[in-house]
Amino acid sequence: MSTQKPLILITNDDGDFAKGIAVLTELMTHLGEVVVVAPDGPRSAQSNALTVTHPIRFRMLEQREVLTRYSCSGTPTDCVKLALNEIVVDRKPDLLVSGINHGSNAAINVIYSGTMGAVLEGCENGIPSIGYSISSYDSDADFSQFAPHIVEIAAKVLQNGLPHGVCLNVNAPVGTIKGIKVARQCDGRWVKETEKKTDPHGRAYYWLTGEFENHEPEAVDTDEWALANGYVSVVPTKIDLTAHELVNEFQRLLE
């Protein structure tokens, strides 16, 4: 029977010195051997973006018994691709975790998220993958309530794996946590998304901003409901975007 520790690959989109990834790294060292490959600065809202117009570079930051950390000039998805092709080439990771993101990635945020972009890349490569986020943008956010649930979920995925093409989008509320709810992605969208300003030369410029509009505030099975009611939400998320239930209908329509 093998006594080799699980190999856990970690990345994020807040950058290699964010508090969230430091906490996540420390937690994962209790479950296995850890390799961190993270962006060298913030890469929020990068989704699955790839760097194709200039070279990607990486350098080692730290190496000790169960932990090796690298800083990468690319996006979160770049970090995963580089790790799998250049750093952990002799051994496929048993788990990929991304985060802990400073800010929620519930509901429609999942499609914009660099945190989840990295998770989807891991999933595409057949690695059980989890994205962790907390509903706080505070750079010194308190992860203490979330931490036991992070370890619990990761340990269960290490033990049981995940179905092919499925990863987990895990979000936590701020403050006291009542437990974990497996949920679905809430139907909602961002509105009032730009803020217009004027520079000293009288030219207009814009900041992306916005307010989240929940289209189903009474639904009790969504990630937004779970977070609003003090639960960690766990959303099984697929990389296959096909509307399978409509394939035959559209085939008939096009005949």
C-alpha positions in Angstrom: 0.0 0.0 0.0 1.4 3.4 -1.0 2.3 5.8 1.8 2.9 8.7 -0.7 1.1 11.9 0.3 -1.4 13.3 -2.1 0.0 16.0 -4.4 -2.1 19.2 -4.2 -1.7 22.1 -6.7 -2.7 25.5 -5.6 -3.3 28.8 -7.4 -5.5 31.9 -7.1 -6.3 35.2 -8.9 -5.5 37.6 -6.1 -1.7 37.1 -6.4 0.9 35.1 -4.7 1.1 37.2 -1.5 -2.7 37.5 -0.8 -3.8 36.4 2.6 -6.4 34.0 1.1 -3.8 31.8 -0.7 -1.5 31.9 2.4 -4.3 30.5 4.5 -5.3 27.9 1.8 -1.7 26.8 1.5 -1.3 26.3 5.2 -4.5 24.2 5.4 -3.5 22.0 2.4 -0.1 21.2 3.9 -2.1 19.1 6.5 -3.5 17.0 3.7 -0.6 16.4 1.4 2.4 17.7 -0.5 1.7 21.2 -1.9 2.9 23.0 -5.0 1.8 26.6 -5.3 1.9 28.3 -8.7 0.2 31.7 -8.4 0.2 35.0 -10.3 2.7 37.6 -9.3 0.0 40.1 -8.8 -3.8 40.5 -8.9 -5.5 38.8 -11.9 -9.2 39.1 -10.8 -12.0 38.7 -13.4 -9.6 37.0 -15.8 -11.9 33.9 -16.3 -10.0 31.5 -18.5 -7.8 34.1 -20.1 -4.4 33.0 -21.5 -1.3 35.0 -22.1 -0.5 34.8 -25.9 1.1 38.2 -26.7 4.2 38.0 -24.6 6.3 35.3 -22.8 5.3 33.8 -19.4 7.9 33.6 -16.7 8.0 31.9 -13.3 10.4 31.7 -10.4 10.6 29.7 -7.2 9.7 31.6 -4.0 10.1 28.9 -1.4 10.9 25.2 -1.0 10.6 23.1 2.1 9.6 19.6 3.1 6.0 19.5 2.0 5.7 22.9 0.2 7.1 24.5 -3.0 5.9 27.9 -4.1 6.3 29.6 -7.4 5.4 33.0 -8.7 4.1 33.3 -12.3 3.8 36.3 -14.6 0.6 34.9 -16.2 -3.1 34.5 -15.5 -4.5 31.8 -13.2 -5.2 29.5 -16.2 -1.6 30.1 -17.3 -0.4 29.1 -13.9 -2.2 25.7 -14.1 -1.0 25.0 -17.7 2.6 25.9 -16.7 2.4 23.8 -13.6 1.2 20.8 -15.4 3.6 21.1 -18.4 6.8 22.3 -16.6 6.7 21.9 -12.9 4.8 18.7 -11.9 5.4 16.8 -15.1 6.3 13.5 -13.5 3.2 13.3 -11.3 -0.3 14.3 -11.9 -1.8 16.3 -9.0 -4.4 14.5 -6.9 -6.2 17.7 -6.2 -6.3 21.3 -7.5 -7.5 24.1 -5.2 -7.9 27.7 -6.1 -8.3 30.7 -3.8 -9.2 31.6 -1.2 -10.6 34.4 -3.3 -11.3 37.7 -1.6 -14.9 38.2 -2.9 -17.8 36.0 -3.7 -17.8 33.9 -6.9 -21.4 32.8 -6.5 -24.1 33.1 -9.2 -23.0 34.6 -12.5 -19.6 35.6 -11.0 -18.5 32.0 -11.8 -18.1 32.9 -15.5 -15.9 36.0 -14.8 -13.8 34.5 -12.0 -10.1 33.9 -12.5 -10.3 31.7 -9.4 -12.8 29.4 -11.1 -11.0 29.7 -14.5 -8.1 27.9 -12.9 -10.5 25.3 -11.4 -12.1 24.7 -14.8 -8.6 24.2 -16.3 -7.8 21.6 -13.7 -11.1 19.9 -14.3 -10.4 19.8 -18.0 -7.2 18.0 -17.3 -8.9 15.3 -15.2 -7.9 16.7 -11.8 -10.5 16.9 -9.0 -10.7 20.7 -8.6 -12.2 23.1 -6.1 -12.5 26.9 -6.0 -12.8 28.6 -2.6 -14.1 32.1 -2.1 -15.3 34.3 0.7 -17.9 37.1 0.5 -15.4 39.8 1.7 -13.1 42.0 -0.3 -11.1 42.8 2.8 -7.4 42.1 2.2 -7.2 41.0 5.9 -10.5 38.9 5.8 -11.1 36.5 8.6 -11.1 32.9 7.3 -11.2 31.2 10.6 -14.9 30.2 10.4 -14.4 28.9 6.8 -11.2 27.0 7.4 -12.6 23.8 8.9 -15.1 23.5 6.0 -12.3 24.1 3.4 -10.4 21.1 4.9 -13.5 19.0 5.2 -14.5 19.4 1.5 -11.0 19.0 0.2 -10.5 15.8 2.3 -13.7 14.3 1.0 -12.8 15.1 -2.6 -9.4 13.6 -2.1 -11.0 10.4 -0.8 -13.9 10.1 -3.3 -12.9 12.1 -6.3 -15.4 14.0 -8.5 -17.3 12.9 -11.6 -15.7 13.5 -15.0 -16.1 17.1 -16.1 -17.4 18.3 -12.7 -15.6 20.7 -10.3 -16.8 22.5 -7.2 -17.5 26.2 -6.7 -17.4 26.8 -2.9 -18.3 30.1 -1.4 -18.5 31.2 2.3 -20.4 34.0 4.0 -18.7 36.5 6.4 -19.1 35.8 10.1 -20.7 32.7 11.8 -21.2 29.7 9.5 -24.1 27.4 10.2 -22.9 24.6 7.9 -22.7 23.5 4.3 -25.4 23.6 1.6 -25.0 21.9 -1.7 -26.8 24.4 -4.0 -27.3 25.5 -7.6 -26.1 28.6 -9.3 -28.4 31.5 -8.7 -30.1 33.2 -11.7 -29.1 36.8 -11.6 -27.0 39.5 -13.4 -25.0 42.6 -12.8 -26.7 45.9 -13.6 -25.5 49.6 -13.6 -22.1 48.2 -14.5 -20.1 51.3 -15.5 -19.3 54.5 -13.6 -18.5 57.5 -15.9 -15.9 60.0 -14.8 -14.1 62.9 -16.5 -10.3 63.4 -16.6 -8.6 66.8 -16.2 -8.6 67.2 -19.9 -12.4 66.8 -20.1 -12.3 63.3 -21.6 -14.7 60.7 -20.3 -13.4 57.4 -18.8 -15.1 54.5 -17.1 -14.7 52.2 -14.1 -16.4 48.8 -14.1 -18.7 48.6 -11.1 -22.3 47.3 -10.7 -25.0 45.9 -8.5 -26.0 42.3 -8.4 -29.7 41.7 -9.3 -31.0 38.5 -8.0 -33.8 37.2 -10.3 -35.0 34.6 -7.8 -34.6 36.0 -4.3 -37.2 33.7 -2.7 -35.6 30.5 -4.0 -34.0 28.5 -1.1 -31.9 26.1 -3.2 -29.4 28.7 -4.6 -25.9 29.6 -3.7 -27.0 33.2 -3.0 -29.7 32.0 -0.5 -27.1 29.8 1.2 -24.7 32.7 1.7 -27.4 35.1 2.8 -28.5 32.6 5.4 -25.1 31.8 6.9 -24.1 28.7 5.0 -21.1 27.7 2.9 -22.5 27.0 -0.6 -21.1 24.2 -2.7 -22.1 24.2 -6.4 -21.2 21.3 -8.6 -20.0 23.0 -11.8 -19.6 21.5 -15.3 -17.1 22.4 -18.0 -19.5 21.1 -20.7 -21.7 24.1 -21.6 -23.9 22.2 -24.0 -27.7 22.4 -23.5 -28.0 18.7 -24.0 -31.8 18.7 -23.4 -32.2 21.0 -26.5 -30.0 19.2 -29.0 -32.8 17.2 -30.5 -35.1 20.1 -30.6 -32.6 22.3 -32.5 -31.8 19.4 -34.8 -35.5 19.2 -35.8 -35.6 23.0 -36.2 -32.7 23.0 -38.6 -33.9 20.1 -40.7 
